Amino acid sequence: MKSLTRSTRLLSLLICMSLLPFGQGALAADNIPSAAPSVLNAGFEEPVTGEKIPGWSLTFGAGYSDMSYEVTSADAYEGNYSLLLDDRNTSRALGLESDPFPITPGAQYIVSAMMKVERSNLAIYIRYFDADGVKLGETSNWLASTDGQWVRNSAFTKAPDDAVTATILLYSSSTGTGRGYMDQIMIGEVQMGTFEQIGSVVNGSINLTGTVGMENGTHVMYTVYKGRDDVPTSFVVIDVLTREVLKSYPMPGVESAWAVEVATDGSVYIGTHYNGGLYRYSPDDGSFEHIGRFGNETHVWAMAPGPDGKIYAGTYPNAKVYEYDPADGQIKDLGRPEPTEKYVRSMAYDAERNELYVGVGGTRSKVFKMNVEDGTYKELLSGLLPDGGESYAFPYGMKFAEDRLFVKFSNGDLLVIRGEDEALEYYNPDGIGIHSETVVAVPDQPGRVMFTYNGNIYVYDAASASISLVKEVMDGHNFHTGKFVELNHDDWPGWTLVASGRGGHIVYYNPATDRADILPSHYSGSPILIQSIHAGPDGKMYVAGYMSGFASYDPLTGEISETRAIGQIESSAIRDGKLLIGAYAGGRILEYDPNQPWSRTNPQPLFDLRSHGQDRPFAMVYAEDRDELYVGTVPDTTSLEGALSTYNFATGELDVYSNIIPNQSIVSLVYKDGLVYGGSTIYGGLGTDGPAESEGKLFIFDPETKSKIFETVPVAGRRGVTGLTVGPDGMIWGIAEDHIFTFNPDTRTVETSISKLKRYGSSTTWAYGFLRTGIDGNVYGTSRGQFFMVKPDSMDFIMLNGSIGNYLNQDKYGNFYFSDNSSNLWKYTPPMSEELLQSLLDQGYEKGWIRQQGILNSLQVKLKNNNLTDFIREVQAQRGKHVSEDAASLFIYLAERLVNYK
């Protein structure tokens, strides 16, 4: 359907998008290009004649009834009309293209459109053509649903050298079903920043569990390696002696697996997420198959082998128990032992008594014993522990061995229950705990099992109900599961403990020789999803992976370091040349010295917040004037009550202010003029029943009085406040879901608020938006698939990339780094100009980076005269003398960019 318009207008708009120094507004008139490209009917206000929209033609989608376009008065950003695209076809594209307009070969352009996307994604393209009308190339930018808001979608591009004309294409892809309004098409010649895809920085092998079996007389490890990008998640069979990969089976649609078990008939079963699937591998014939799904469950957290080849599974989010019987090929729902918890986190089976143990948790631990014959459950902890297990979030791991049930709780406490009478044999919260997932029975030593604690090997002796150290292991791993086997090798005589370790490693310990090794398998690994990005004290950027992995990128050389195995890093700060790191789980705060080799003691722990019920340290800021660190956390899975913690380096004093914002987590912090500004989210620990509050808060904490002195809701009805930063105007900038706001610290009021981003979805959301002030005086940000810029003087919002943009940080040279919502690191370098460098020289003198007026004057003259070579030489000569080290690095880097640009 096409609708008619009522008026005419020719729109020729130029956006001057140079990123200007502090205090500058727009380009001077003599810097505006004299021949700005024109787009006919760029606001869709000209009258429609028949089916023809003046200045535009249907390039994609003609003849399909499930695709339509029209000029409509139903909504408009400016004027009376806009263009509506409505694509309901899942295999064909819909696109409306402008008439060609002349451009300058080799020039840089920005094209943009105001868009209100209601469904799926819509794009703006600029397409280039030579004198014969042959297309030479195109550049696009996509925009997802804008939640009822008009948002400017922009694409930056450089015209090919042979291009003479260009067109604008407004487009919905062949696989998408985009619907939305478009208005105010704009094009202008600009000085443009550059995007660079650095690629995968964090790489490695992530396996969440593994188990030992035997094939054709060879001891093997069965595990699942997490995939990413072009490397699929795969089930892998590894020779435990040579560590070579014997077999590998891709698992499309699978994220990873927490459960891998060998059944009594020798079959290997794998329970996966997020598809809640059951897979089977047969060592006899090498077959691998997907059996089915456990109802509507998304995660299989635990499995245990039962009689006659059966396998039991425990799931999330409904904490159900399932049985798979290979005799009839059926997956049977055995119900939910506890109606309020969400996780069956662990399982163990007593073959002699035909009893299944089920560990349930999320907010409080419960252990049930299930009679497999009649399906009845009996809860055990309430009669054994003082609080019935309610102080623990999970029974994290379980193993039935030596006629005993061994339970590892979520904080590492160990519980031992006798199988014969359900009596408590061992429980000592103040003693040695267990960090391996399970225990391993020691051959020929009844009642003794081995496990790890802090990577060292310990043994539990049932006869004395005691724990003793067996072996201190340098850089030891806390294994998943393991088994004693005979490797029949001179290096490993007799029995050897072989266990699955983190990061694709295999743990070995031989009691006869007292030899312990932690060796990597020869699996090639895969890229790892980026979890956070950090600026280091050494000028490098540090990138952390989801679940594991930590690597650096050098902005000057492009060198990417080896990926180090470490837990999931959420936040960081810099103190005294060291990188302070906040790691999940248990709210661990570490100190890393980049000038020293990575080792078991580097990073070294400073403190953790596990005993305070805190889990994920998403926010961290260091106050140099007080020598104090401030940490904002999400609580563990039992609670909605996050915390603000303060740590004084001089005294070693740690103060934890739990529930400082009632029933909310603290996910963003910034420090300014002696006060800490914090942002909260209504979401608590993962697995809790849901938010108790409805709006995220901005608050102020006074470290001197150790009290919260102010709180407010910066944007009504928004569930979180993230991305706090001090802007170039001295305001506190932040993101409240779809709003970017500024807060005046003097009047303690929200001064501006613009709605340009996307709202939260229905799932738990902690870290969402990130903001950083550029050296050009503009504010840059990301928010789950968007990379944007805001001009502080006008609050003009520019979408630099509407398809990718997650996490954000800035190196000391002014470059920005973000992820593509996957494993690739991207770099954006803002445009460079002599005006910007002149402004930075002035700022450098004001801030004491340049220590003599004469040096400033000399550098300014060289820059004004375009004598960049002598400028660089003088900075190098004064480096560390009258020009600070960091300032010298910045000035030289930017001057070299100007040389290359010219």
C-alpha positions in Angstrom: 0.0 0.0 0.0 1.2 3.5 -0.9 -0.1 6.7 0.7 -0.1 10.2 -0.8 1.9 13.2 0.5 0.8 16.8 0.6 3.9 19.1 0.3 7.2 19.4 -1.4 10.7 19.9 0.0 14.2 19.4 -1.2 16.5 18.6 1.6 20.3 18.9 1.4 21.8 18.5 4.8 25.4 18.4 5.9 26.5 17.0 9.2 29.8 18.4 10.4 31.0 15.4 12.4 34.6 16.4 13.2 35.2 15.5 16.8 36.2 18.8 18.3 38.5 19.8 21.2 37.1 21.0 24.5 35.2 24.3 24.2 34.7 24.2 20.5 31.2 23.9 18.9 31.0 23.6 15.2 33.4 23.9 12.3 34.3 27.3 11.1 32.4 28.4 8.0 35.5 28.3 5.8 36.0 24.6 6.8 32.5 23.5 5.6 32.8 21.6 2.2 31.5 23.8 -0.6 29.7 21.0 -2.5 27.6 19.0 -0.1 25.9 16.0 -1.6 22.1 16.2 -2.0 19.4 13.6 -1.6 16.1 14.4 -3.2 13.0 14.2 -1.0 15.2 13.3 2.0 12.3 13.9 4.4 9.6 12.2 2.3 7.5 15.4 2.2 7.0 15.6 -1.6 3.7 14.5 -3.1 3.4 10.9 -4.3 2.2 10.4 -7.8 0.7 6.9 -8.3 3.1 4.4 -6.8 6.2 6.6 -7.3 7.8 8.3 -4.4 9.8 11.2 -5.8 13.6 10.7 -5.6 13.2 7.0 -4.6 12.8 3.6 -6.3 12.0 0.1 -5.0 15.2 -1.9 -5.6 14.4 -5.0 -3.5 11.0 -6.7 -2.9 8.9 -5.9 -5.9 5.9 -8.2 -6.4 5.6 -9.7 -3.0 2.4 -9.2 -1.0 4.0 -9.8 2.3 6.3 -6.8 1.9 5.2 -3.2 1.7 6.4 0.4 1.9 4.6 3.7 2.1 4.9 7.4 2.8 2.7 7.9 5.9 1.5 10.5 8.3 1.1 7.9 11.0 4.5 9.0 12.5 7.2 11.5 11.6 10.4 12.7 13.2 10.3 16.0 11.4 7.6 17.5 9.2 4.4 15.6 8.5 5.5 12.4 6.8 8.0 9.5 7.0 8.7 6.3 5.2 7.4 3.1 6.6 9.0 -0.2 5.6 7.2 -3.4 6.6 9.0 -6.7 5.7 7.1 -9.9 6.7 9.0 -12.1 4.2 11.7 -14.4 5.8 13.5 -15.1 2.5 13.4 -11.9 0.5 14.8 -8.4 1.1 12.9 -5.2 1.0 14.8 -2.0 0.0 14.0 1.5 -1.2 16.9 3.4 -3.0 17.4 7.0 -3.6 18.2 8.5 -7.0 22.0 8.8 -7.7 23.7 12.0 -6.6 27.3 13.2 -7.3 30.1 12.7 -4.8 33.8 13.4 -4.6 36.1 10.4 -5.2 38.1 9.5 -2.2 36.1 11.8 0.2 34.9 10.6 3.6 31.1 10.8 4.2 28.6 10.2 6.9 25.1 9.1 6.0 22.3 8.9 8.5 18.6 8.5 8.9 16.3 9.0 11.9 14.7 5.6 12.5 12.0 4.2 14.7 12.5 0.4 14.4 9.5 -1.6 15.6 10.6 -5.1 14.6 13.9 -6.9 13.8 16.6 -4.7 12.2 16.7 -2.0 9.5 19.8 -0.6 7.8 21.0 2.4 6.0 23.4 1.9 3.1 25.5 4.2 0.9 26.3 2.6 -2.4 29.0 3.9 -4.8 29.0 3.7 -8.6 31.5 4.6 -11.4 30.9 6.6 -14.5 29.4 3.6 -16.2 27.0 2.9 -13.4 28.9 -0.1 -12.1 28.6 -0.6 -8.3 32.0 -0.3 -6.7 31.2 -0.9 -3.1 28.8 -0.1 -0.2 28.8 0.7 3.5 26.0 0.0 5.9 24.9 0.3 9.5 22.1 -1.7 11.2 19.8 -0.7 13.9 17.7 -3.0 16.1 14.4 -2.3 17.7 14.4 1.2 19.3 11.6 0.6 21.8 9.4 3.4 20.4 12.2 6.0 20.2 13.5 7.9 17.2 17.3 7.2 16.9 19.7 8.4 14.4 21.4 5.5 12.5 24.7 6.6 10.9 27.3 5.0 8.6 30.8 6.3 8.1 32.4 5.6 4.8 35.1 6.6 2.3 34.2 6.8 -1.4 36.2 4.7 -3.8 38.7 6.6 -5.9 36.8 5.8 -9.1 33.3 6.6 -7.7 31.4 9.5 -9.2 27.9 8.9 -7.8 26.2 7.3 -4.8 22.8 6.3 -3.6 21.2 5.8 -0.2 19.5 2.4 0.4 17.0 1.9 3.2 16.8 -1.8 3.7 15.5 -4.9 5.5 17.5 -8.1 4.9 16.3 -11.3 3.2 16.5 -13.2 6.4 15.1 -10.5 8.6 11.6 -9.1 9.0 12.2 -5.5 9.7 9.5 -2.9 10.2 9.9 0.7 11.1 9.7 4.4 10.2 12.5 6.4 8.5 12.9 10.1 8.2 15.4 13.0 7.8 18.0 11.3 5.5 21.3 13.2 5.8 24.7 13.1 4.1 27.8 15.1 4.6 31.5 15.1 4.0 33.4 14.6 7.3 36.8 13.9 8.8 36.1 10.4 10.0 37.4 8.1 12.6 38.4 4.5 11.7 37.1 1.2 12.9 39.5 -1.8 13.1 38.6 -5.3 13.9 41.5 -6.6 16.0 39.9 -10.0 16.2 39.9 -12.7 18.9 42.2 -11.7 21.7 41.2 -14.2 24.3 41.6 -17.8 23.1 41.7 -21.1 24.8 40.0 -24.2 25.9 37.0 -24.0 28.2 35.6 -27.3 29.5 33.3 -27.3 32.5 33.7 -31.0 33.4 35.1 -34.3 32.2 35.3 -37.9 33.1 37.7 -40.8 32.7 36.9 -43.9 30.7 38.7 -46.6 28.6 38.6 -47.4 24.9 40.4 -50.4 23.4 42.7 -50.7 26.3 43.5 -46.9 26.3 42.6 -44.7 29.2 40.8 -41.6 27.9 39.2 -38.4 29.0 35.7 -37.5 27.8 35.0 -33.8 27.9 33.1 -31.0 26.0 35.0 -27.9 24.8 33.1 -24.7 24.5 33.1 -23.3 21.0 32.8 -19.8 19.6 32.6 -18.2 16.1 33.8 -20.7 13.5 34.9 -23.3 16.1 31.9 -25.3 17.2 31.3 -26.7 20.7 32.6 -30.3 20.5 32.6 -33.5 22.5 36.2 -34.7 22.5 37.9 -38.0 23.4 41.5 -37.5 24.6 44.3 -40.1 25.3 45.2 -39.2 28.9 48.8 -40.4 28.5 49.7 -38.6 25.3 47.0 -35.9 25.7 46.3 -36.2 22.0 42.7 -35.7 20.7 41.5 -39.1 19.4 38.0 -38.1 18.3 36.0 -34.9 18.1 32.3 -34.5 17.5 30.8 -31.1 16.8 27.6 -30.2 18.8 25.8 -27.5 16.8 23.4 -25.4 18.9 25.1 -26.3 22.1 26.8 -23.7 24.3 28.7 -26.1 26.6 28.1 -29.0 29.1 28.3 -29.2 32.9 27.6 -32.9 32.9 29.5 -35.8 31.3 29.2 -39.3 32.8 30.0 -42.9 31.8 27.0 -45.2 32.3 27.3 -48.7 33.7 27.0 -50.1 30.1 30.0 -48.0 29.0 28.0 -45.4 27.1 29.0 -41.8 27.7 26.2 -39.3 28.3 26.5 -35.5 28.0 24.0 -33.0 29.4 24.1 -29.6 27.7 22.9 -26.0 27.8 21.2 -23.8 26.7 19.3 -26.4 24.8 18.8 -28.7 27.8 19.9 -31.6 25.7 21.0 -35.2 26.2 23.6 -36.7 24.0 25.2 -40.2 23.8 28.6 -41.4 22.7 29.2 -45.1 22.2 32.9 -46.1 22.6 32.2 -49.5 20.9 31.3 -48.2 17.5 32.2 -44.5 17.8 28.6 -43.3 17.2 27.4 -40.0 18.6 23.8 -38.9 18.8 21.4 -36.4 20.2 18.8 -38.3 22.1 16.5 -35.5 23.0 15.6 -32.7 25.4 14.7 -32.7 29.1 11.3 -31.1 28.8 11.5 -27.3 28.6 14.6 -27.1 30.8 17.6 -25.1 29.5 20.5 -26.5 31.6 21.6 -29.9 32.7 23.8 -29.3 35.7 24.4 -32.8 37.0 24.1 -36.4 36.0 24.7 -39.8 37.7 24.8 -43.3 36.3 22.1 -45.7 37.5 21.5 -49.4 37.1 21.2 -51.2 33.8 22.8 -48.4 31.8 20.3 -45.8 33.0 21.4 -42.2 33.5 19.8 -39.6 35.9 19.9 -35.9 35.2 19.2 -32.7 37.2 18.2 -29.5 35.5 17.5 -25.8 35.6 15.4 -23.6 35.9 12.8 -25.9 37.5 15.1 -28.1 39.5 13.8 -31.4 38.0 15.1 -34.9 38.1 15.0 -37.0 34.9 15.8 -40.6 34.1 16.8 -41.9 30.7 16.5 -45.7 30.2 18.3 -47.0 27.1 16.1 -50.1 27.2 13.1 -48.1 25.9 14.8 -44.9 24.8 12.5 -42.8 26.9 13.3 -39.7 28.9 11.1 -39.8 32.1 10.3 -36.8 34.3 10.7 -37.9 37.9 9.4 -34.6 39.3 10.7 -31.8 41.4 12.0 -32.7 44.9 11.8 -29.1 46.1 9.2 -26.6 44.7 10.9 -23.3 45.3 14.5 -23.8 44.2 15.6 -23.6 40.6 18.7 -25.8 40.4 19.5 -29.5 40.7 23.2 -28.7 41.0 24.7 -32.1 41.9 23.9 -35.8 42.0 25.3 -39.1 43.3 24.2 -42.7 43.2 24.5 -45.4 45.7 24.5 -48.6 43.6 24.4 -51.0 46.6 21.2 -49.5 48.0 19.8 -48.2 44.7 19.4 -44.7 46.1 19.9 -41.5 44.2 21.2 -38.4 46.0 20.0 -35.0 44.6 21.5 -31.7 45.5 19.1 -28.8 45.1 19.9 -25.1 45.5 19.9 -21.5 44.3 19.0 -19.6 47.4 19.5 -22.4 50.0 21.0 -25.9 49.9 19.0 -29.1 50.3 20.1 -32.7 49.8 17.5 -35.3 49.1 17.8 -39.1 49.1 15.5 -40.6 46.5 14.3 -44.2 46.6 14.5 -45.1 42.9 12.0 -48.0 43.4 9.1 -45.9 44.6 10.2 -42.3 43.7 10.0 -41.0 47.3 12.3 -38.3 48.6 13.9 -37.7 52.0 15.6 -34.4 52.9 18.8 -34.9 54.8 20.4 -31.6 55.8 17.7 -30.4 58.1 18.6 -33.1 60.6 22.3 -32.8 60.2 23.3 -29.2 60.1 22.4 -26.4 62.6 20.7 -24.3 59.9 19.6 -27.2 57.8 22.0 -26.0 55.0 20.2 -22.7 54.4 23.3 -20.7 54.8 24.7 -22.3 51.6 23.5 -21.4 48.1 24.3 -24.8 46.6 25.4 -28.3 47.3 27.9 -27.7 44.5 29.3 -31.1 44.0 28.5 -34.6 45.3 30.1 -38.1 45.1 29.1 -41.4 46.7 32.4 -43.2 47.5 33.6 -45.6 50.2 30.0 -46.0 51.4 29.8 -42.3 52.1 28.2 -39.3 50.5 30.7 -36.4 50.1 29.1 -33.0 49.6 30.9 -29.8 48.5 29.0 -26.7 49.4 29.2 -23.5 47.3 31.7 -21.9 49.6 34.0 -25.0 49.7 32.8 -26.5 53.0 32.9 -30.3 53.1 30.2 -32.5 54.5 30.5 -36.3 54.8 27.4 -38.5 55.5 27.6 -42.2 56.1 25.5 -44.3 53.7 24.6 -47.0 56.1 22.8 -44.8 58.7 22.7 -41.3 57.2 24.9 -40.1 60.2 27.0 -37.0 60.1 30.7 -38.1 60.0 32.5 -34.9 59.1 31.6 -31.2 59.0 34.0 -28.4 60.0 33.3 -25.0 58.5 36.4 -23.6 60.1 38.7 -26.4 58.8 40.1 -27.4 55.5 37.5 -27.3 52.7 37.2 -28.8 49.3 37.8 -26.9 46.1 37.7 -29.8 43.6 34.2 -30.6 42.4 34.3 -34.1 43.8 36.5 -36.6 45.6 38.3 -39.6 44.1 38.5 -43.0 46.0 42.0 -44.2 46.6 42.6 -47.8 45.4 43.6 -50.4 48.1 43.0 -47.8 50.8 39.4 -48.3 52.2 37.7 -45.2 53.5 40.2 -42.8 51.9 39.4 -40.3 49.2 41.5 -37.6 47.5 40.5 -34.0 46.6 42.1 -30.6 46.1 42.0 -27.4 48.2 43.7 -24.3 46.8 45.2 -26.6 44.1 47.0 -28.8 46.6 46.1 -32.5 47.1 44.5 -33.7 50.3 43.2 -37.0 51.6 40.2 -37.6 53.8 40.4 -40.6 56.1 37.1 -42.0 57.2 38.7 -44.1 60.1 39.8 -40.9 61.8 37.3 -38.5 60.1 40.3 -36.2 59.4 41.9 -34.4 56.5 45.7 -34.3 55.8 47.9 -32.7 53.2 49.3 -35.1 50.6 51.0 -32.9 48.1 51.6 -29.2 47.6 51.3 -28.5 43.8 52.9 -25.5 42.2 50.2 -23.8 40.1 47.8 -26.6 41.0 44.3 -27.0 39.6 41.1 -27.8 41.5 39.9 -30.7 39.3 36.4 -31.4 38.1 36.2 -35.2 38.4 38.9 -37.9 38.2 39.8 -41.5 38.7 42.8 -43.6 39.7 44.1 -45.7 36.7 47.1 -47.7 35.7 48.9 -46.0 32.8 51.5 -48.7 32.4 54.3 -46.2 31.8 57.7 -45.8 33.4 56.9 -42.2 34.4 53.7 -43.2 36.0 54.1 -46.6 37.8 51.2 -48.3 39.5 48.1 -46.2 40.3 47.9 -42.6 39.0 45.2 -40.1 39.7 44.0 -38.6 36.4 41.5 -35.8 36.5 39.9 -33.2 34.3 41.2 -29.7 35.1 40.2 -26.2 34.0 41.2 -24.8 30.7 41.6 -28.1 29.0 44.3 -29.3 31.4 44.7 -32.8 32.8 45.7 -33.2 36.5 48.1 -36.1 37.3 49.3 -37.4 40.7 51.2 -40.6 41.3 51.4 -41.6 45.0 54.3 -44.0 44.4 56.6 -41.3 43.0 54.9 -38.3 44.6 54.9 -36.7 41.2 52.2 -34.2 40.3 51.7 -32.5 36.9 49.2 -30.2 35.4 49.4 -30.6 31.6 47.4 -29.2 28.8 45.6 -31.4 26.3 46.4 -30.9 22.6 43.0 -29.6 21.8 43.5 -26.5 19.6 41.0 -24.4 21.5 38.7 -21.6 20.3 38.0 -17.9 20.7 36.4 -17.0 24.0 33.5 -14.6 24.4 34.6 -11.2 25.7 33.4 -10.5 29.2 35.2 -7.2 30.0 37.9 -4.8 28.7 40.4 -3.0 30.9 43.1 -0.3 30.5 46.4 -1.4 32.2 49.0 0.7 33.9 51.5 -0.3 31.2 49.5 1.2 28.4 48.2 -2.1 27.2 44.5 -3.1 27.0 43.5 -6.2 28.9 40.6 -8.4 27.7 38.9 -10.9 29.9 36.9 -13.9 28.7 33.5 -15.3 29.8 34.2 -17.9 32.5 38.0 -17.8 31.9 40.8 -16.2 30.0 42.9 -13.0 30.3 45.1 -11.5 27.6 46.6 -8.2 26.6 46.7 -6.1 23.4 49.5 -3.5 22.8 48.1 -0.5 21.0 51.5 0.5 19.7 52.8 -2.8 18.4 49.5 -4.7 17.9 51.0 -7.6 19.8 48.5 -10.0 21.6 49.7 -11.9 24.6 49.2 -15.5 25.5 45.8 -16.1 27.1 46.2 -16.8 30.8 43.8 -19.1 32.7 42.0 -17.2 35.4 38.4 -16.9 36.6 35.8 -14.5 35.1 37.1 -10.9 35.4 34.4 -8.2 35.8 36.1 -4.9 36.8 39.5 -3.2 37.4 41.3 -0.2 38.7 44.9 1.0 38.6 47.0 1.7 41.7 50.7 2.3 41.9 51.5 0.7 38.5 49.4 -2.4 39.3 46.1 -3.6 37.9 43.5 -4.3 40.6 41.1 -7.0 39.4 37.6 -7.9 40.5 36.8 -11.6 39.8 33.7 -13.8 40.0 32.9 -15.9 42.0 33.1 -14.9 45.7 33.8 -11.3 45.0 37.6 -11.9 44.8 39.9 -8.8 44.5 43.3 -9.5 43.1 46.4 -7.4 42.4 48.3 -8.0 39.1 51.8 -6.5 38.4 52.3 -6.4 34.6 56.0 -5.9 35.1 56.4 -9.3 36.7 55.8 -12.7 35.1 52.4 -14.3 35.4 52.5 -16.9 38.1 50.7 -18.6 40.9 51.4 -15.5 43.1 50.8 -12.9 40.3 48.0 -11.9 40.4 47.9 -12.2 44.2 44.7 -12.1 46.3 44.0 -9.0 48.3 40.6 -10.0 49.8 37.3 -11.6 48.9 33.7 -10.9 49.8 32.3 -14.5 49.9 31.7 -14.4 53.6 29.7 -11.3 53.1 27.4 -13.0 50.6 28.8 -11.1 47.6 29.7 -12.8 44.3 30.2 -10.5 41.2 32.3 -7.4 41.5 31.0 -5.4 38.6 32.1 -2.0 39.8 35.5 -0.8 41.0 37.1 2.6 41.5 40.4 3.7 43.2 40.8 7.0 45.0 44.4 8.0 44.9 44.0 10.8 47.4 42.7 8.4 50.1 44.6 5.3 48.9 41.3 3.4 49.0 39.5 1.0 46.7 35.7 1.0 46.4 34.0 -2.1 45.1 30.3 -2.6 44.0 29.0 -6.1 43.9 26.1 -8.4 43.0 25.2 -10.8 45.8 25.3 -14.6 45.6 22.4 -16.6 44.5 20.7 -16.5 47.9 20.1 -12.8 48.0 19.0 -9.5 46.4 21.3 -7.5 48.7 24.3 -6.1 47.0 27.1 -4.2 48.7 29.5 -1.3 48.5 32.9 -2.3 50.0 35.8 -0.1 50.9 39.4 -1.2 51.3 42.2 1.0 52.8 45.6 0.0 51.6 47.5 1.7 54.4 45.6 0.0 57.2 44.3 -3.1 55.4 40.8 -2.3 56.8 37.9 -3.7 54.8 34.4 -2.3 55.4 31.4 -3.9 53.7 28.2 -1.9 53.5 25.6 -4.6 52.6 22.2 -3.6 51.2 23.3 0.0 51.0 20.5 0.4 48.4 17.8 -2.0 49.7 17.4 -5.1 47.6 19.6 -3.9 44.8 23.1 -4.7 43.4 25.8 -2.1 43.0 27.1 -2.2 39.4 28.7 1.1 38.7 31.0 3.5 40.6 32.9 6.7 40.0 35.0 8.9 42.3 35.0 12.7 42.2 36.1 15.3 44.7 36.2 13.1 47.7 32.8 11.4 47.1 31.9 8.0 45.6 28.9 8.0 43.1 27.2 4.7 42.6 24.6 3.1 40.4 22.4 0.2 41.3 20.3 -2.4 39.5 17.1 -4.0 40.9 18.5 -7.5 40.0 20.2 -9.5 42.7 22.0 -12.9 42.6 21.3 -15.2 39.7 18.6 -17.7 40.6 16.7 -15.5 43.1 13.0 -15.2 42.7 13.1 -11.8 41.1 13.4 -8.1 41.9 11.7 -6.7 45.0 12.2 -3.1 43.7 11.3 -1.4 40.5 13.8 1.4 39.9 17.6 1.6 39.8 19.2 4.3 42.0 22.0 6.8 41.8 23.6 7.4 45.2 26.5 9.3 46.9 28.7 7.7 49.5 31.0 9.8 51.7 34.2 7.9 52.6 35.0 10.3 55.4 31.8 9.7 57.3 31.4 6.2 55.9 27.8 6.8 55.1 25.4 7.1 52.2 24.5 10.8 52.0 22.2 11.0 49.0 20.2 8.8 46.7 17.8 9.5 43.8 16.0 7.8 40.8 17.7 9.6 37.9 15.1 8.3 35.4 11.7 7.0 36.5 10.8 3.5 35.8 14.3 2.4 34.7 15.7 -0.8 36.3 19.4 0.0 36.4 22.0 2.8 36.5 25.2 1.9 34.8 28.1 3.5 32.9 28.9 6.2 35.5 31.7 8.5 34.5 32.9 12.1 35.0 32.2 13.9 31.8 34.2 16.8 30.3 31.7 19.2 31.8 32.3 18.0 35.3 28.9 16.3 35.4 28.3 12.7 36.4 27.2 11.0 33.3 25.3 7.7 33.4 23.0 5.3 31.6 19.5 4.3 32.9 18.4 1.6 30.4 17.5 3.7 27.3 18.4 7.1 28.8 21.7 8.9 28.9 21.6 11.4 31.7 23.9 14.0 33.3 23.8 14.7 37.1 25.1 17.9 38.6 27.2 17.0 41.7 26.8 20.6 43.0 23.0 20.9 42.9 22.5 17.1 43.1 19.9 17.2 40.3 19.6 15.5 37.0 20.3 18.2 34.4 19.7 16.5 31.1 18.3 13.1 30.0 17.9 11.8 26.4 16.3 8.6 25.4 18.3 7.0 22.6 19.2 3.5 23.6 17.4 0.2 24.1 15.4 -0.9 27.1 16.4 -4.0 29.1 14.9 -7.3 28.1 13.0 -9.6 30.5 16.2 -11.4 31.8 18.5 -10.4 34.7 20.6 -7.5 33.7 23.7 -6.2 35.6 26.3 -4.5 33.5 24.6 -2.8 30.6 26.0 0.5 29.5 29.5 2.0 29.5 30.6 5.6 29.0 34.0 7.2 28.5 35.1 10.7 27.8 37.3 11.0 24.7 40.4 13.2 24.4 38.3 15.2 21.9 35.8 16.2 24.6 33.0 14.1 23.4 31.4 11.2 25.4 31.5 7.8 23.9 29.4 4.8 24.9 28.2 1.3 24.3 25.0 -0.5 25.3 24.5 -4.1 24.2 25.0 -3.8 20.5 25.4 -0.1 20.0 28.4 2.2 19.9 27.6 5.9 20.0 28.9 9.4 20.7 27.3 12.3 22.5 28.4 16.0 22.1 28.2 17.4 25.6 27.5 21.0 24.6 24.3 20.1 22.6 23.6 16.5 23.7 23.5 15.6 20.1 23.5 11.8 19.8 25.3 10.0 17.0 25.0 6.3 16.5 28.5 5.3 15.3 27.6 1.6 14.9 24.1 0.3 15.6 25.0 -3.4 15.2 27.9 -4.0 17.5 29.2 -2.4 20.7 29.5 -4.1 24.1 31.7 -3.2 27.0 34.0 -0.2 26.5 37.4 1.2 27.5 39.9 3.7 26.2 43.7 3.5 26.0 46.0 6.4 26.9 46.2 7.4 23.3 42.5 8.1 23.0 41.5 4.9 21.1 38.3 3.1 22.1 37.9 -0.7 22.4 34.7 -2.7 22.5 33.5 -6.1 21.6 31.2 -7.3 18.8 28.9 -9.0 21.4 31.0 -12.1 20.8 34.8 -12.8 20.8 36.1 -10.1 18.6 37.8 -7.0 19.9 37.2 -3.8 17.9 39.1 -0.5 18.0 37.8 2.9 17.1 40.2 5.7 16.5 38.6 9.2 16.5 39.7 11.6 13.8 42.8 13.6 14.4 43.4 17.3 13.7 46.0 20.0 14.5 43.3 21.9 16.4 42.8 18.9 18.7 46.5 18.5 19.4 46.8 22.3 20.1 44.0 22.0 22.6 45.6 19.1 24.3 48.9 21.0 24.6 47.0 23.8 26.4 45.3 21.3 28.7 48.6 19.6 29.3 50.1 22.9 30.6 47.1 23.6 32.8 47.3 20.1 34.3 51.1 20.2 34.9 51.9 17.6 32.2 54.0 20.4 30.5 56.0 22.0 33.2 57.4 25.1 31.5 55.7 27.9 29.5 58.6 28.1 27.2 58.3 24.4 26.3 54.6 24.9 25.6 55.2 27.9 23.4 57.9 26.1 21.4 55.7 23.1 20.8 52.8 25.3 19.7 54.9 27.1 17.2 56.2 23.9 15.6 52.7 22.5 15.4 51.3 25.8 13.9 54.1 25.7 11.3 53.3 22.1 10.5 56.8 21.1 11.6 55.7 17.8 13.0 59.1 16.1 12.8 60.7 18.7 15.0 57.7 18.7 17.3 58.1 14.9 17.9 61.9 15.4 18.5 61.3 18.1 21.1 58.8 16.0 22.9 61.1 13.1 23.0 64.0 15.3 24.3 61.8 16.7 27.1 60.2 13.4 28.0 60.4 12.7 31.7 61.9 16.2 32.2 59.6 19.0 31.4 56.9 16.8 29.8 55.5 13.9 31.8 55.9 10.3 30.5 52.2 9.8 29.8 51.7 13.2 28.1 54.8 12.6 25.9 53.5 9.2 24.8 50.1 10.8 23.9 51.6 13.8 22.1 54.0 11.7 20.0 51.3 9.2 19.1 48.9 11.9 18.0 51.6 13.8 16.0 52.6 10.6 14.2 49.0 10.1 13.3 48.9 13.6 11.8 52.1 12.8 9.8 50.5 9.6 8.5 47.2 11.4 7.8 48.9 14.1 5.8 
